[in-house]
Amino acid sequence: MEAPKIQIVRDRVSDTPVTPPPAGRQDAALVENMPGLHPRPRRIRRRVVQGIMFGLFRSAATLNGIVLLVVVSFLVLNGWRAINWDFLTQAPTDAMTKGGILPCIVGTLCLSLGAILVAFPIGVASAVYLNEYARPGRMIRVIRLGINNLAGVPSVVFGLFGLAFFVIFLKMGVSILAGALTLGAMTLPVIIGASEEALRAVPQSYREASLALGATRWQTIYRVVLPAALPGILTGAILGISRAAGETAPIMFTAAVFFTPDLPASIFDEIMALPYHIYVLATAGTEIEKTRPIQYGTALVLIALVLGMNLVAIVYRSRLRRRV
């Protein structure tokens, strides 16, 4: 068998034998030699634009981190002296200028967990219907538009709604139940939006494979789609519980009071809460300057409480992702 012959191309000017480029490089060499086309400047321009955009993203993330660090550092420097065992386990005393914030901590936990217990199942069920069952049409577009608009409504509007509907119309009074329902209604759009996006991220092949094996539509959603989308759904729950724990306007109309030293005994009791307690000490207290360390200490405890609840949800979400 004869060896393959290499074609030699001679240059017309110098008669120097020139070996043609390999087959994979012929197209690139042809494009580079074509008049009017300049791929290298375009590549350079794209790399420059990409570098600028990535630099802007890094700067934005760095700026957010610096702002968070400054705020937390400011609270730590001004509030760490007020935090001790008595501060975390006692009720306020002497017109709230001394004592602790135990009723406020308990009230914030009750409101946050109550809001999630109300909003999470309703939000996930709504997202499942919108993404899995509802037919595309004008009505679904109107519903999604309403959900997106509700996500941007100020919290004081939800507070007035809770006051008019839960406290007065349903006669729940100022109570944990009224506050939790109000906070649940406020966090519902966030959970619906995050849950729907998580369901959309599940590949359609999962559903088709389950249906091909003989599973019903509900079995496919319950055993295949929801477990795969649960980490993303928990992200919405984390955002919802963070917002519910730090709100002041909704609970000042529906659940929180100026002062009560007793811990709640039922869901119909009024309570104290950390955000409202900070607001009272900073604006309506009898000795605002004297209570300044308590204000910073209470804010620091609120941040730590929200961070702790988020950390539990994040750890659980990470374990679910490993299983999936």
Order of alpha helices (4+ residues) and beta strands (2+ residues): beta-beta-alpha-alpha-alpha-beta-beta-alpha-alpha-alpha-alpha-alpha-alpha-alpha-alpha-alpha-alpha
